[in-house]
Amino acid sequence: MRKYQIGVIQMDTRDNKDENLKAACAFIDEAVAKGAKMVSFPEVFNVIDLGQEAPEEIPGGRTISLMADKAREHNIWIHCGSIAEVNPEGDRKYNTTVMLNPQGEIVAKYRKLHMFDITLPDGTETKESRRIKPGSEMITLKTDMGHLGFTICYDIRFPELYRYLALQGAEVIFTPANFASPTGKDHWETILKTRAIENGCYIVAAAQIGKKRGTSDSFGASLVVDPWGTIVSKARETACVTMAEIDLDYVDTIRGRIPSLNNRRDDIYDTIKK
């Protein structure tokens, strides 16, 4: 399918998993009613509970099993944002996204690579790596809906990841997020537009919105950016579904007009190759 509608779901996820999943299912139904052939969720869309989210098995856990049922019900693709995944080898969970096909099958699984570890000038530390184990693979997937690439939130600050995905052929790159307002207001749109422009691809960025207990506000502003860097859809300031058209022929047009992927000097800088 060279052209299709995607429903980008912005959520205000809280600590009640039952209510969050009920809302997610309703958003899927709404997106499908508006013509969506694919839907995309934000980071940690099933529950946010001060970092204490009980991880689930993938496959076999409640959230992904429910999403698989919805994929089959509507015969659509579902990009499952991210959830906390059980790590069978330790106590640190993974932050994991999966893609489900219309048969409800897991056809791709990506674990967030980059951990948000910082030390502020006053000595205050934020160490995501203390509770989340980073993944170790960069993932793309060839489908009838285009060649897809996967990232999560803080990954957007690492252009080499996006360039690798594009060099593997990714035409649509997902960036589910729970982006904080202080940096979101200055960096979110600029970075996402840059990633789209420099790689000639669509960026689909479903995000969290709202005040989460014990944390800063989540920025929201879920976006779809086209390969020219134009924001083709942007969510209003609430939990909602935003529709956008993905046109894979337009990816080919832009990459033909600005062939930067082909003009790379990988004979000089060979750290990232096809």
Stockholm file with secondary structure:
# STOCKHOLM 1.0

chainA/1-274         MRKYQIGVIQMDTRDNKDENLKAACAFIDEAVAKGAKMVSFPEVFNVIDLGQEAPEEIPGGRTISLMADKAREHNIWIHCGSIAEVNPEGDRKYNTTVMLNPQGEIVAKYRKLHMFDITLPDGTETKESRRIKPGSEMITLKTDMGHLGFTICYDIRFPELYRYLALQGAEVIFTPANFASPTGKDHWETILKTRAIENGCYIVAAAQIGKKRGTSDSFGASLVVDPWGTIVSKARETACVTMAEIDLDYVDTIRGRIPSLNNRRDDIYDTIKK
#=GR chainA/1-274 SS CCEEEEEEEEBCCCSCHHHHHHHHHHHHHHHHHTTCSEEECCTTCSCCSTTCCCCBCTTTSHHHHHHHHHHHHHTCEEECCCEEECCTTSSSBEEEEEEECTTSCEEEEEECCCCCEEECTTSCEEEGGGTBCCCCCCCEEEETTEEEEECCGGGGGCHHHHHHHHHTTCSEEECCBCCBHHHIIIIIHHHHHHHHHHHTSEEEECBBEEECTTSCEEECCCEEECTTSCEEEECCSSSEEEEEEEEHHHHHHHHHHSCTTTSCCTTTCCSSCC
#=GC SS_cons         CCEEEEEEEEBCCCSCHHHHHHHHHHHHHHHHHTTCSEEECCTTCSCCSTTCCCCBCTTTSHHHHHHHHHHHHHTCEEECCCEEECCTTSSSBEEEEEEECTTSCEEEEEECCCCCEEECTTSCEEEGGGTBCCCCCCCEEEETTEEEEECCGGGGGCHHHHHHHHHTTCSEEECCBCCBHHHIIIIIHHHHHHHHHHHTSEEEECBBEEECTTSCEEECCCEEECTTSCEEEECCSSSEEEEEEEEHHHHHHHHHHSCTTTSCCTTTCCSSCC
//
